[in-house]
Amino acid sequence: MKCPECDGDIPIPKDALEGEIVTCPDCGASFELHKKEDGSFGLRTIQVVGEDWGE
Ligand SMILES: [Zn+2]
């Protein structure tokens, strides 16, 4: 699966589940798997919202 950020190759496990978090080995970006209407997986960028981090 292509990384939307860097176009690198992200390995998706065959038994991957919807909602699973995958990380691009090239740029380190994390994405959440979601099922598309045709049953294949898509990648959703994880939005890190700056709340409750308690920095
Ligand atoms: Zn990437």
mmCIF file of the protein (N, C-alpha, C, O) and its ligand, coordinates in Angstrom:
data_MODEL
# 
_entry.id   MODEL 
# 
loop_
_entity.id 
_entity.type 
_entity.pdbx_number_of_molecules 
1 polymer     1 
2 non-polymer 1 
# 
_entity_poly.entity_id                      1 
_entity_poly.type                           'polypeptide(L)' 
_entity_poly.nstd_linkage                   no 
_entity_poly.nstd_monomer                   no 
_entity_poly.pdbx_seq_one_letter_code       MKCPECDGDIPIPKDALEGEIVTCPDCGASFELHKKEDGSFGLRTIQVVGEDWGE 
_entity_poly.pdbx_seq_one_letter_code_can   MKCPECDGDIPIPKDALEGEIVTCPDCGASFELHKKEDGSFGLRTIQVVGEDWGE 
_entity_poly.pdbx_strand_id                 A 
# 
loop_
_entity_poly_seq.entity_id 
_entity_poly_seq.num 
_entity_poly_seq.mon_id 
_entity_poly_seq.hetero 
1 1  MET n 
1 2  LYS n 
1 3  CYS n 
1 4  PRO n 
1 5  GLU n 
1 6  CYS n 
1 7  ASP n 
1 8  GLY n 
1 9  ASP n 
1 10 ILE n 
1 11 PRO n 
1 12 ILE n 
1 13 PRO n 
1 14 LYS n 
1 15 ASP n 
1 16 ALA n 
1 17 LEU n 
1 18 GLU n 
1 19 GLY n 
1 20 GLU n 
1 21 ILE n 
1 22 VAL n 
1 23 THR n 
1 24 CYS n 
1 25 PRO n 
1 26 ASP n 
1 27 CYS n 
1 28 GLY n 
1 29 ALA n 
1 30 SER n 
1 31 PHE n 
1 32 GLU n 
1 33 LEU n 
1 34 HIS n 
1 35 LYS n 
1 36 LYS n 
1 37 GLU n 
1 38 ASP n 
1 39 GLY n 
1 40 SER n 
1 41 PHE n 
1 42 GLY n 
1 43 LEU n 
1 44 ARG n 
1 45 THR n 
1 46 ILE n 
1 47 GLN n 
1 48 VAL n 
1 49 VAL n 
1 50 GLY n 
1 51 GLU n 
1 52 ASP n 
1 53 TRP n 
1 54 GLY n 
1 55 GLU n 
# 
loop_
_struct_asym.id 
_struct_asym.entity_id 
A 1 
B 2 
# 
loop_
_chem_comp.id 
_chem_comp.type 
_chem_comp.mon_nstd_flag 
ALA 'L-peptide linking' y 
ARG 'L-peptide linking' y 
ASP 'L-peptide linking' y 
CYS 'L-peptide linking' y 
GLN 'L-peptide linking' y 
GLU 'L-peptide linking' y 
GLY 'peptide linking'   y 
HIS 'L-peptide linking' y 
ILE 'L-peptide linking' y 
LEU 'L-peptide linking' y 
LYS 'L-peptide linking' y 
MET 'L-peptide linking' y 
PHE 'L-peptide linking' y 
PRO 'L-peptide linking' y 
SER 'L-peptide linking' y 
THR 'L-peptide linking' y 
TRP 'L-peptide linking' y 
VAL 'L-peptide linking' y 
ZN  non-polymer         . 
# 
_pdbx_entity_nonpoly.entity_id   2 
_pdbx_entity_nonpoly.name        ? 
_pdbx_entity_nonpoly.comp_id     ZN 
# 
_pdbx_nonpoly_scheme.asym_id         B 
_pdbx_nonpoly_scheme.entity_id       2 
_pdbx_nonpoly_scheme.mon_id          ZN 
_pdbx_nonpoly_scheme.ndb_seq_num     1 
_pdbx_nonpoly_scheme.pdb_seq_num     101 
_pdbx_nonpoly_scheme.auth_seq_num    101 
_pdbx_nonpoly_scheme.pdb_mon_id      ZN 
_pdbx_nonpoly_scheme.auth_mon_id     ZN 
_pdbx_nonpoly_scheme.pdb_strand_id   A 
_pdbx_nonpoly_scheme.pdb_ins_code    . 
# 
loop_
_atom_site.group_PDB 
_atom_site.id 
_atom_site.type_symbol 
_atom_site.label_atom_id 
_atom_site.label_alt_id 
_atom_site.label_comp_id 
_atom_site.label_asym_id 
_atom_site.label_entity_id 
_atom_site.label_seq_id 
_atom_site.pdbx_PDB_ins_code 
_atom_site.Cartn_x 
_atom_site.Cartn_y 
_atom_site.Cartn_z 
_atom_site.occupancy 
_atom_site.B_iso_or_equiv 
_atom_site.pdbx_formal_charge 
_atom_site.auth_seq_id 
_atom_site.auth_comp_id 
_atom_site.auth_asym_id 
_atom_site.auth_atom_id 
_atom_site.pdbx_PDB_model_num 
ATOM   1   N  N  . MET A 1 1  ? 0.842   -1.197  0.000  1.00 0.00 ? 1   MET A N  1 
ATOM   2   C  CA . MET A 1 1  ? 0.000   0.000   0.000  1.00 0.00 ? 1   MET A CA 1 
ATOM   3   C  C  . MET A 1 1  ? 0.879   1.249   0.000  1.00 0.00 ? 1   MET A C  1 
ATOM   4   O  O  . MET A 1 1  ? 1.876   1.313   0.718  1.00 0.00 ? 1   MET A O  1 
ATOM   5   N  N  . LYS A 1 2  ? 0.511   2.220   -0.793 1.00 0.00 ? 2   LYS A N  1 
ATOM   6   C  CA . LYS A 1 2  ? 1.337   3.419   -0.913 1.00 0.00 ? 2   LYS A CA 1 
ATOM   7   C  C  . LYS A 1 2  ? 1.092   4.388   0.233  1.00 0.00 ? 2   LYS A C  1 
ATOM   8   O  O  . LYS A 1 2  ? -0.047  4.630   0.633  1.00 0.00 ? 2   LYS A O  1 
ATOM   9   N  N  . CYS A 1 3  ? 2.167   4.926   0.745  1.00 0.00 ? 3   CYS A N  1 
ATOM   10  C  CA . CYS A 1 3  ? 2.059   5.958   1.771  1.00 0.00 ? 3   CYS A CA 1 
ATOM   11  C  C  . CYS A 1 3  ? 1.595   7.266   1.133  1.00 0.00 ? 3   CYS A C  1 
ATOM   12  O  O  . CYS A 1 3  ? 2.198   7.729   0.165  1.00 0.00 ? 3   CYS A O  1 
ATOM   13  N  N  . PRO A 1 4  ? 0.539   7.858   1.661  1.00 0.00 ? 4   PRO A N  1 
ATOM   14  C  CA . PRO A 1 4  ? 0.059   9.128   1.109  1.00 0.00 ? 4   PRO A CA 1 
ATOM   15  C  C  . PRO A 1 4  ? 1.046   10.275  1.320  1.00 0.00 ? 4   PRO A C  1 
ATOM   16  O  O  . PRO A 1 4  ? 0.997   11.284  0.616  1.00 0.00 ? 4   PRO A O  1 
ATOM   17  N  N  . GLU A 1 5  ? 1.920   10.116  2.272  1.00 0.00 ? 5   GLU A N  1 
ATOM   18  C  CA . GLU A 1 5  ? 2.846   11.196  2.600  1.00 0.00 ? 5   GLU A CA 1 
ATOM   19  C  C  . GLU A 1 5  ? 4.090   11.187  1.717  1.00 0.00 ? 5   GLU A C  1 
ATOM   20  O  O  . GLU A 1 5  ? 4.490   12.223  1.187  1.00 0.00 ? 5   GLU A O  1 
ATOM   21  N  N  . CYS A 1 6  ? 4.695   10.018  1.563  1.00 0.00 ? 6   CYS A N  1 
ATOM   22  C  CA . CYS A 1 6  ? 5.979   9.955   0.873  1.00 0.00 ? 6   CYS A CA 1 
ATOM   23  C  C  . CYS A 1 6  ? 5.965   8.989   -0.301 1.00 0.00 ? 6   CYS A C  1 
ATOM   24  O  O  . CYS A 1 6  ? 6.984   8.816   -0.972 1.00 0.00 ? 6   CYS A O  1 
ATOM   25  N  N  . ASP A 1 7  ? 4.821   8.355   -0.560 1.00 0.00 ? 7   ASP A N  1 
ATOM   26  C  CA . ASP A 1 7  ? 4.693   7.417   -1.669 1.00 0.00 ? 7   ASP A CA 1 
ATOM   27  C  C  . ASP A 1 7  ? 5.528   6.157   -1.464 1.00 0.00 ? 7   ASP A C  1 
ATOM   28  O  O  . ASP A 1 7  ? 5.776   5.401   -2.403 1.00 0.00 ? 7   ASP A O  1 
ATOM   29  N  N  . GLY A 1 8  ? 5.949   5.949   -0.240 1.00 0.00 ? 8   GLY A N  1 
ATOM   30  C  CA . GLY A 1 8  ? 6.691   4.737   0.081  1.00 0.00 ? 8   GLY A CA 1 
ATOM   31  C  C  . GLY A 1 8  ? 5.757   3.555   0.219  1.00 0.00 ? 8   GLY A C  1 
ATOM   32  O  O  . GLY A 1 8  ? 4.537   3.704   0.172  1.00 0.00 ? 8   GLY A O  1 
ATOM   33  N  N  . ASP A 1 9  ? 6.330   2.392   0.389  1.00 0.00 ? 9   ASP A N  1 
ATOM   34  C  CA . ASP A 1 9  ? 5.532   1.178   0.465  1.00 0.00 ? 9   ASP A CA 1 
ATOM   35  C  C  . ASP A 1 9  ? 5.276   0.802   1.918  1.00 0.00 ? 9   ASP A C  1 
ATOM   36  O  O  . ASP A 1 9  ? 6.217   0.566   2.676  1.00 0.00 ? 9   ASP A O  1 
ATOM   37  N  N  . ILE A 1 10 ? 4.006   0.747   2.306  1.00 0.00 ? 10  ILE A N  1 
ATOM   38  C  CA . ILE A 1 10 ? 3.638   0.355   3.663  1.00 0.00 ? 10  ILE A CA 1 
ATOM   39  C  C  . ILE A 1 10 ? 3.133   -1.075  3.634  1.00 0.00 ? 10  ILE A C  1 
ATOM   40  O  O  . ILE A 1 10 ? 2.154   -1.371  2.949  1.00 0.00 ? 10  ILE A O  1 
ATOM   41  N  N  . PRO A 1 11 ? 3.788   -1.973  4.371  1.00 0.00 ? 11  PRO A N  1 
ATOM   42  C  CA . PRO A 1 11 ? 3.327   -3.354  4.398  1.00 0.00 ? 11  PRO A CA 1 
ATOM   43  C  C  . PRO A 1 11 ? 2.053   -3.488  5.230  1.00 0.00 ? 11  PRO A C  1 
ATOM   44  O  O  . PRO A 1 11 ? 1.999   -3.043  6.377  1.00 0.00 ? 11  PRO A O  1 
ATOM   45  N  N  . ILE A 1 12 ? 1.032   -4.104  4.640  1.00 0.00 ? 12  ILE A N  1 
ATOM   46  C  CA . ILE A 1 12 ? -0.222  -4.342  5.358  1.00 0.00 ? 12  ILE A CA 1 
ATOM   47  C  C  . ILE A 1 12 ? -0.343  -5.842  5.618  1.00 0.00 ? 12  ILE A C  1 
ATOM   48  O  O  . ILE A 1 12 ? -0.358  -6.631  4.674  1.00 0.00 ? 12  ILE A O  1 
ATOM   49  N  N  . PRO A 1 13 ? -0.427  -6.240  6.874  1.00 0.00 ? 13  PRO A N  1 
ATOM   50  C  CA . PRO A 1 13 ? -0.580  -7.664  7.174  1.00 0.00 ? 13  PRO A CA 1 
ATOM   51  C  C  . PRO A 1 13 ? -1.856  -8.228  6.550  1.00 0.00 ? 13  PRO A C  1 
ATOM   52  O  O  . PRO A 1 13 ? -2.877  -7.546  6.465  1.00 0.00 ? 13  PRO A O  1 
ATOM   53  N  N  . LYS A 1 14 ? -1.777  -9.481  6.119  1.00 0.00 ? 14  LYS A N  1 
ATOM   54  C  CA . LYS A 1 14 ? -2.944  -10.097 5.482  1.00 0.00 ? 14  LYS A CA 1 
ATOM   55  C  C  . LYS A 1 14 ? -4.130  -10.183 6.442  1.00 0.00 ? 14  LYS A C  1 
ATOM   56  O  O  . LYS A 1 14 ? -5.289  -10.162 6.029  1.00 0.00 ? 14  LYS A O  1 
ATOM   57  N  N  . ASP A 1 15 ? -3.810  -10.279 7.727  1.00 0.00 ? 15  ASP A N  1 
ATOM   58  C  CA . ASP A 1 15 ? -4.894  -10.395 8.706  1.00 0.00 ? 15  ASP A CA 1 
ATOM   59  C  C  . ASP A 1 15 ? -5.189  -9.056  9.376  1.00 0.00 ? 15  ASP A C  1 
ATOM   60  O  O  . ASP A 1 15 ? -5.721  -9.003  10.485 1.00 0.00 ? 15  ASP A O  1 
ATOM   61  N  N  . ALA A 1 16 ? -4.835  -7.979  8.682  1.00 0.00 ? 16  ALA A N  1 
ATOM   62  C  CA . ALA A 1 16 ? -5.067  -6.662  9.250  1.00 0.00 ? 16  ALA A CA 1 
ATOM   63  C  C  . ALA A 1 16 ? -6.557  -6.410  9.452  1.00 0.00 ? 16  ALA A C  1 
ATOM   64  O  O  . ALA A 1 16 ? -7.396  -6.877  8.682  1.00 0.00 ? 16  ALA A O  1 
ATOM   65  N  N  . LEU A 1 17 ? -6.857  -5.675  10.483 1.00 0.00 ? 17  LEU A N  1 
ATOM   66  C  CA . LEU A 1 17 ? -8.243  -5.372  10.799 1.00 0.00 ? 17  LEU A CA 1 
ATOM   67  C  C  . LEU A 1 17 ? -8.493  -3.885  10.637 1.00 0.00 ? 17  LEU A C  1 
ATOM   68  O  O  . LEU A 1 17 ? -7.582  -3.063  10.735 1.00 0.00 ? 17  LEU A O  1 
ATOM   69  N  N  . GLU A 1 18 ? -9.742  -3.568  10.390 1.00 0.00 ? 18  GLU A N  1 
ATOM   70  C  CA . GLU A 1 18 ? -10.112 -2.172  10.326 1.00 0.00 ? 18  GLU A CA 1 
ATOM   71  C  C  . GLU A 1 18 ? -9.816  -1.503  11.664 1.00 0.00 ? 18  GLU A C  1 
ATOM   72  O  O  . GLU A 1 18 ? -10.102 -2.056  12.726 1.00 0.00 ? 18  GLU A O  1 
ATOM   73  N  N  . GLY A 1 19 ? -9.249  -0.324  11.597 1.00 0.00 ? 19  GLY A N  1 
ATOM   74  C  CA . GLY A 1 19 ? -8.920  0.389   12.819 1.00 0.00 ? 19  GLY A CA 1 
ATOM   75  C  C  . GLY A 1 19 ? -7.496  0.155   13.271 1.00 0.00 ? 19  GLY A C  1 
ATOM   76  O  O  . GLY A 1 19 ? -7.012  0.807   14.196 1.00 0.00 ? 19  GLY A O  1 
ATOM   77  N  N  . GLU A 1 20 ? -6.815  -0.792  12.606 1.00 0.00 ? 20  GLU A N  1 
ATOM   78  C  CA . GLU A 1 20 ? -5.432  -1.065  12.965 1.00 0.00 ? 20  GLU A CA 1 
ATOM   79  C  C  . GLU A 1 20 ? -4.542  0.103   12.547 1.00 0.00 ? 20  GLU A C  1 
ATOM   80  O  O  . GLU A 1 20 ? -4.782  0.759   11.534 1.00 0.00 ? 20  GLU A O  1 
ATOM   81  N  N  . ILE A 1 21 ? -3.522  0.341   13.346 1.00 0.00 ? 21  ILE A N  1 
ATOM   82  C  CA . ILE A 1 21 ? -2.601  1.426   13.051 1.00 0.00 ? 21  ILE A CA 1 
ATOM   83  C  C  . ILE A 1 21 ? -1.384  0.867   12.321 1.00 0.00 ? 21  ILE A C  1 
ATOM   84  O  O  . ILE A 1 21 ? -0.746  -0.074  12.793 1.00 0.00 ? 21  ILE A O  1 
ATOM   85  N  N  . VAL A 1 22 ? -1.071  1.447   11.181 1.00 0.00 ? 22  VAL A N  1 
ATOM   86  C  CA . VAL A 1 22 ? 0.121   1.051   10.444 1.00 0.00 ? 22  VAL A CA 1 
ATOM   87  C  C  . VAL A 1 22 ? 1.050   2.254   10.355 1.00 0.00 ? 22  VAL A C  1 
ATOM   88  O  O  . VAL A 1 22 ? 0.600   3.398   10.295 1.00 0.00 ? 22  VAL A O  1 
ATOM   89  N  N  . THR A 1 23 ? 2.330   1.984   10.348 1.00 0.00 ? 23  THR A N  1 
ATOM   90  C  CA . THR A 1 23 ? 3.319   3.053   10.291 1.00 0.00 ? 23  THR A CA 1 
ATOM   91  C  C  . THR A 1 23 ? 4.170   2.890   9.043  1.00 0.00 ? 23  THR A C  1 
ATOM   92  O  O  . THR A 1 23 ? 4.630   1.791   8.731  1.00 0.00 ? 23  THR A O  1 
ATOM   93  N  N  . CYS A 1 24 ? 4.371   3.971   8.347  1.00 0.00 ? 24  CYS A N  1 
ATOM   94  C  CA . CYS A 1 24 ? 5.207   3.959   7.160  1.00 0.00 ? 24  CYS A CA 1 
ATOM   95  C  C  . CYS A 1 24 ? 6.672   3.812   7.579  1.00 0.00 ? 24  CYS A C  1 
ATOM   96  O  O  . CYS A 1 24 ? 7.166   4.617   8.369  1.00 0.00 ? 24  CYS A O  1 
ATOM   97  N  N  . PRO A 1 25 ? 7.377   2.794   7.061  1.00 0.00 ? 25  PRO A N  1 
ATOM   98  C  CA . PRO A 1 25 ? 8.775   2.606   7.436  1.00 0.00 ? 25  PRO A CA 1 
ATOM   99  C  C  . PRO A 1 25 ? 9.680   3.669   6.850  1.00 0.00 ? 25  PRO A C  1 
ATOM   100 O  O  . PRO A 1 25 ? 10.806  3.849   7.315  1.00 0.00 ? 25  PRO A O  1 
ATOM   101 N  N  . ASP A 1 26 ? 9.215   4.362   5.854  1.00 0.00 ? 26  ASP A N  1 
ATOM   102 C  CA . ASP A 1 26 ? 10.060  5.369   5.205  1.00 0.00 ? 26  ASP A CA 1 
ATOM   103 C  C  . ASP A 1 26 ? 10.012  6.722   5.906  1.00 0.00 ? 26  ASP A C  1 
ATOM   104 O  O  . ASP A 1 26 ? 11.053  7.320   6.182  1.00 0.00 ? 26  ASP A O  1 
ATOM   105 N  N  . CYS A 1 27 ? 8.798   7.207   6.196  1.00 0.00 ? 27  CYS A N  1 
ATOM   106 C  CA . CYS A 1 27 ? 8.697   8.554   6.762  1.00 0.00 ? 27  CYS A CA 1 
ATOM   107 C  C  . CYS A 1 27 ? 8.182   8.536   8.193  1.00 0.00 ? 27  CYS A C  1 
ATOM   108 O  O  . CYS A 1 27 ? 8.189   9.568   8.865  1.00 0.00 ? 27  CYS A O  1 
ATOM   109 N  N  . GLY A 1 28 ? 7.733   7.367   8.671  1.00 0.00 ? 28  GLY A N  1 
ATOM   110 C  CA . GLY A 1 28 ? 7.327   7.259   10.067 1.00 0.00 ? 28  GLY A CA 1 
ATOM   111 C  C  . GLY A 1 28 ? 5.922   7.749   10.349 1.00 0.00 ? 28  GLY A C  1 
ATOM   112 O  O  . GLY A 1 28 ? 5.502   7.790   11.506 1.00 0.00 ? 28  GLY A O  1 
ATOM   113 N  N  . ALA A 1 29 ? 5.186   8.122   9.305  1.00 0.00 ? 29  ALA A N  1 
ATOM   114 C  CA . ALA A 1 29 ? 3.824   8.587   9.517  1.00 0.00 ? 29  ALA A CA 1 
ATOM   115 C  C  . ALA A 1 29 ? 2.927   7.406   9.881  1.00 0.00 ? 29  ALA A C  1 
ATOM   116 O  O  . ALA A 1 29 ? 3.112   6.299   9.374  1.00 0.00 ? 29  ALA A O  1 
ATOM   117 N  N  . SER A 1 30 ? 1.959   7.645   10.758 1.00 0.00 ? 30  SER A N  1 
ATOM   118 C  CA . SER A 1 30 ? 1.038   6.595   11.169 1.00 0.00 ? 30  SER A CA 1 
ATOM   119 C  C  . SER A 1 30 ? -0.326  6.813   10.544 1.00 0.00 ? 30  SER A C  1 
ATOM   120 O  O  . SER A 1 30 ? -0.795  7.943   10.412 1.00 0.00 ? 30  SER A O  1 
ATOM   121 N  N  . PHE A 1 31 ? -0.952  5.714   10.162 1.00 0.00 ? 31  PHE A N  1 
ATOM   122 C  CA . PHE A 1 31 ? -2.266  5.779   9.543  1.00 0.00 ? 31  PHE A CA 1 
ATOM   123 C  C  . PHE A 1 31 ? -3.159  4.704   10.135 1.00 0.00 ? 31  PHE A C  1 
ATOM   124 O  O  . PHE A 1 31 ? -2.695  3.667   10.610 1.00 0.00 ? 31  PHE A O  1 
ATOM   125 N  N  . GLU A 1 32 ? -4.443  4.981   10.091 1.00 0.00 ? 32  GLU A N  1 
ATOM   126 C  CA . GLU A 1 32 ? -5.422  4.006   10.550 1.00 0.00 ? 32  GLU A CA 1 
ATOM   127 C  C  . GLU A 1 32 ? -6.057  3.347   9.336  1.00 0.00 ? 32  GLU A C  1 
ATOM   128 O  O  . GLU A 1 32 ? -6.448  4.021   8.383  1.00 0.00 ? 32  GLU A O  1 
ATOM   129 N  N  . LEU A 1 33 ? -6.155  2.028   9.380  1.00 0.00 ? 33  LEU A N  1 
ATOM   130 C  CA . LEU A 1 33 ? -6.795  1.305   8.289  1.00 0.00 ? 33  LEU A CA 1 
ATOM   131 C  C  . LEU A 1 33 ? -8.302  1.449   8.368  1.00 0.00 ? 33  LEU A C  1 
ATOM   132 O  O  . LEU A 1 33 ? -8.894  1.349   9.443  1.00 0.00 ? 33  LEU A O  1 
ATOM   133 N  N  . HIS A 1 34 ? -8.902  1.681   7.243  1.00 0.00 ? 34  HIS A N  1 
ATOM   134 C  CA . HIS A 1 34 ? -10.364 1.650   7.212  1.00 0.00 ? 34  HIS A CA 1 
ATOM   135 C  C  . HIS A 1 34 ? -10.810 0.922   5.963  1.00 0.00 ? 34  HIS A C  1 
ATOM   136 O  O  . HIS A 1 34 ? -10.154 0.975   4.922  1.00 0.00 ? 34  HIS A O  1 
ATOM   137 N  N  . LYS A 1 35 ? -11.926 0.249   6.082  1.00 0.00 ? 35  LYS A N  1 
ATOM   138 C  CA . LYS A 1 35 ? -12.460 -0.522  4.960  1.00 0.00 ? 35  LYS A CA 1 
ATOM   139 C  C  . LYS A 1 35 ? -13.186 0.387   3.990  1.00 0.00 ? 35  LYS A C  1 
ATOM   140 O  O  . LYS A 1 35 ? -14.023 1.204   4.373  1.00 0.00 ? 35  LYS A O  1 
ATOM   141 N  N  . LYS A 1 36 ? -12.844 0.223   2.730  1.00 0.00 ? 36  LYS A N  1 
ATOM   142 C  CA . LYS A 1 36 ? -13.562 0.974   1.710  1.00 0.00 ? 36  LYS A CA 1 
ATOM   143 C  C  . LYS A 1 36 ? -14.779 0.175   1.250  1.00 0.00 ? 36  LYS A C  1 
ATOM   144 O  O  . LYS A 1 36 ? -14.950 -0.991  1.606  1.00 0.00 ? 36  LYS A O  1 
ATOM   145 N  N  . GLU A 1 37 ? -15.617 0.831   0.452  1.00 0.00 ? 37  GLU A N  1 
ATOM   146 C  CA . GLU A 1 37 ? -16.869 0.195   0.038  1.00 0.00 ? 37  GLU A CA 1 
ATOM   147 C  C  . GLU A 1 37 ? -16.634 -1.085  -0.749 1.00 0.00 ? 37  GLU A C  1 
ATOM   148 O  O  . GLU A 1 37 ? -17.458 -1.999  -0.707 1.00 0.00 ? 37  GLU A O  1 
ATOM   149 N  N  . ASP A 1 38 ? -15.518 -1.161  -1.464 1.00 0.00 ? 38  ASP A N  1 
ATOM   150 C  CA . ASP A 1 38 ? -15.249 -2.360  -2.260 1.00 0.00 ? 38  ASP A CA 1 
ATOM   151 C  C  . ASP A 1 38 ? -14.552 -3.450  -1.450 1.00 0.00 ? 38  ASP A C  1 
ATOM   152 O  O  . ASP A 1 38 ? -14.176 -4.491  -1.989 1.00 0.00 ? 38  ASP A O  1 
ATOM   153 N  N  . GLY A 1 39 ? -14.383 -3.201  -0.146 1.00 0.00 ? 39  GLY A N  1 
ATOM   154 C  CA . GLY A 1 39 ? -13.813 -4.226  0.716  1.00 0.00 ? 39  GLY A CA 1 
ATOM   155 C  C  . GLY A 1 39 ? -12.308 -4.145  0.875  1.00 0.00 ? 39  GLY A C  1 
ATOM   156 O  O  . GLY A 1 39 ? -11.731 -4.832  1.718  1.00 0.00 ? 39  GLY A O  1 
ATOM   157 N  N  . SER A 1 40 ? -11.673 -3.311  0.071  1.00 0.00 ? 40  SER A N  1 
ATOM   158 C  CA . SER A 1 40 ? -10.234 -3.143  0.226  1.00 0.00 ? 40  SER A CA 1 
ATOM   159 C  C  . SER A 1 40 ? -9.950  -2.114  1.312  1.00 0.00 ? 40  SER A C  1 
ATOM   160 O  O  . SER A 1 40 ? -10.844 -1.397  1.762  1.00 0.00 ? 40  SER A O  1 
ATOM   161 N  N  . PHE A 1 41 ? -8.705  -2.057  1.716  1.00 0.00 ? 41  PHE A N  1 
ATOM   162 C  CA . PHE A 1 41 ? -8.346  -1.136  2.788  1.00 0.00 ? 41  PHE A CA 1 
ATOM   163 C  C  . PHE A 1 41 ? -7.903  0.210   2.241  1.00 0.00 ? 41  PHE A C  1 
ATOM   164 O  O  . PHE A 1 41 ? -7.296  0.298   1.173  1.00 0.00 ? 41  PHE A O  1 
ATOM   165 N  N  . GLY A 1 42 ? -8.213  1.231   2.977  1.00 0.00 ? 42  GLY A N  1 
ATOM   166 C  CA . GLY A 1 42 ? -7.694  2.549   2.701  1.00 0.00 ? 42  GLY A CA 1 
ATOM   167 C  C  . GLY A 1 42 ? -6.946  3.034   3.923  1.00 0.00 ? 42  GLY A C  1 
ATOM   168 O  O  . GLY A 1 42 ? -7.037  2.441   4.998  1.00 0.00 ? 42  GLY A O  1 
ATOM   169 N  N  . LEU A 1 43 ? -6.211  4.107   3.756  1.00 0.00 ? 43  LEU A N  1 
ATOM   170 C  CA . LEU A 1 43 ? -5.453  4.669   4.871  1.00 0.00 ? 43  LEU A CA 1 
ATOM   171 C  C  . LEU A 1 43 ? -6.053  6.001   5.276  1.00 0.00 ? 43  LEU A C  1 
ATOM   172 O  O  . LEU A 1 43 ? -6.360  6.852   4.440  1.00 0.00 ? 43  LEU A O  1 
ATOM   173 N  N  . ARG A 1 44 ? -6.209  6.157   6.562  1.00 0.00 ? 44  ARG A N  1 
ATOM   174 C  CA . ARG A 1 44 ? -6.728  7.420   7.074  1.00 0.00 ? 44  ARG A CA 1 
ATOM   175 C  C  . ARG A 1 44 ? -5.643  8.044   7.932  1.00 0.00 ? 44  ARG A C  1 
ATOM   176 O  O  . ARG A 1 44 ? -5.125  7.415   8.854  1.00 0.00 ? 44  ARG A O  1 
ATOM   177 N  N  . THR A 1 45 ? -5.312  9.263   7.624  1.00 0.00 ? 45  THR A N  1 
ATOM   178 C  CA . THR A 1 45 ? -4.293  9.945   8.416  1.00 0.00 ? 45  THR A CA 1 
ATOM   179 C  C  . THR A 1 45 ? -4.791  10.151  9.843  1.00 0.00 ? 45  THR A C  1 
ATOM   180 O  O  . THR A 1 45 ? -5.923  10.579  10.066 1.00 0.00 ? 45  THR A O  1 
ATOM   181 N  N  . ILE A 1 46 ? -3.937  9.842   10.785 1.00 0.00 ? 46  ILE A N  1 
ATOM   182 C  CA . ILE A 1 46 ? -4.313  10.032  12.186 1.00 0.00 ? 46  ILE A CA 1 
ATOM   183 C  C  . ILE A 1 46 ? -4.123  11.500  12.542 1.00 0.00 ? 46  ILE A C  1 
ATOM   184 O  O  . ILE A 1 46 ? -3.027  12.053  12.452 1.00 0.00 ? 46  ILE A O  1 
ATOM   185 N  N  . GLN A 1 47 ? -5.211  12.099  12.942 1.00 0.00 ? 47  GLN A N  1 
ATOM   186 C  CA . GLN A 1 47 ? -5.146  13.500  13.326 1.00 0.00 ? 47  GLN A CA 1 
ATOM   187 C  C  . GLN A 1 47 ? -4.770  13.593  14.798 1.00 0.00 ? 47  GLN A C  1 
ATOM   188 O  O  . GLN A 1 47 ? -5.509  13.157  15.680 1.00 0.00 ? 47  GLN A O  1 
ATOM   189 N  N  . VAL A 1 48 ? -3.626  14.160  15.029 1.00 0.00 ? 48  VAL A N  1 
ATOM   190 C  CA . VAL A 1 48 ? -3.215  14.350  16.423 1.00 0.00 ? 48  VAL A CA 1 
ATOM   191 C  C  . VAL A 1 48 ? -3.711  15.723  16.861 1.00 0.00 ? 48  VAL A C  1 
ATOM   192 O  O  . VAL A 1 48 ? -3.132  16.758  16.530 1.00 0.00 ? 48  VAL A O  1 
ATOM   193 N  N  . VAL A 1 49 ? -4.785  15.690  17.604 1.00 0.00 ? 49  VAL A N  1 
ATOM   194 C  CA . VAL A 1 49 ? -5.368  16.938  18.075 1.00 0.00 ? 49  VAL A CA 1 
ATOM   195 C  C  . VAL A 1 49 ? -4.726  17.315  19.394 1.00 0.00 ? 49  VAL A C  1 
ATOM   196 O  O  . VAL A 1 49 ? -4.577  16.485  20.291 1.00 0.00 ? 49  VAL A O  1 
ATOM   197 N  N  . GLY A 1 50 ? -4.354  18.560  19.497 1.00 0.00 ? 50  GLY A N  1 
ATOM   198 C  CA . GLY A 1 50 ? -3.594  18.994  20.656 1.00 0.00 ? 50  GLY A CA 1 
ATOM   199 C  C  . GLY A 1 50 ? -4.416  19.165  21.907 1.00 0.00 ? 50  GLY A C  1 
ATOM   200 O  O  . GLY A 1 50 ? -4.405  20.232  22.519 1.00 0.00 ? 50  GLY A O  1 
ATOM   201 N  N  . GLU A 1 51 ? -5.126  18.134  22.292 1.00 0.00 ? 51  GLU A N  1 
ATOM   202 C  CA . GLU A 1 51 ? -5.869  18.239  23.539 1.00 0.00 ? 51  GLU A CA 1 
ATOM   203 C  C  . GLU A 1 51 ? -5.576  17.021  24.421 1.00 0.00 ? 51  GLU A C  1 
ATOM   204 O  O  . GLU A 1 51 ? -5.306  15.927  23.927 1.00 0.00 ? 51  GLU A O  1 
ATOM   205 N  N  . ASP A 1 52 ? -5.635  17.235  25.695 1.00 0.00 ? 52  ASP A N  1 
ATOM   206 C  CA . ASP A 1 52 ? -5.447  16.162  26.662 1.00 0.00 ? 52  ASP A CA 1 
ATOM   207 C  C  . ASP A 1 52 ? -4.075  15.498  26.605 1.00 0.00 ? 52  ASP A C  1 
ATOM   208 O  O  . ASP A 1 52 ? -3.907  14.364  27.053 1.00 0.00 ? 52  ASP A O  1 
ATOM   209 N  N  . TRP A 1 53 ? -3.116  16.198  26.061 1.00 0.00 ? 53  TRP A N  1 
ATOM   210 C  CA . TRP A 1 53 ? -1.768  15.636  26.095 1.00 0.00 ? 53  TRP A CA 1 
ATOM   211 C  C  . TRP A 1 53 ? -1.075  16.001  27.404 1.00 0.00 ? 53  TRP A C  1 
ATOM   212 O  O  . TRP A 1 53 ? -0.078  15.391  27.790 1.00 0.00 ? 53  TRP A O  1 
ATOM   213 N  N  . GLY A 1 54 ? -1.620  16.995  28.068 1.00 0.00 ? 54  GLY A N  1 
ATOM   214 C  CA . GLY A 1 54 ? -1.117  17.376  29.384 1.00 0.00 ? 54  GLY A CA 1 
ATOM   215 C  C  . GLY A 1 54 ? 0.360   17.732  29.408 1.00 0.00 ? 54  GLY A C  1 
ATOM   216 O  O  . GLY A 1 54 ? 1.093   17.364  30.326 1.00 0.00 ? 54  GLY A O  1 
ATOM   217 N  N  . GLU A 1 55 ? 0.772   18.441  28.399 1.00 0.00 ? 55  GLU A N  1 
ATOM   218 C  CA . GLU A 1 55 ? 2.199   18.699  28.304 1.00 0.00 ? 55  GLU A CA 1 
ATOM   219 C  C  . GLU A 1 55 ? 2.709   19.644  29.368 1.00 0.00 ? 55  GLU A C  1 
ATOM   220 O  O  . GLU A 1 55 ? 3.901   19.948  29.404 1.00 0.00 ? 55  GLU A O  1 
HETATM 221 ZN ZN . ZN  B 2 .  ? 5.708   7.496   4.208  1.00 0.00 2 101 ZN  A ZN 1 
# 
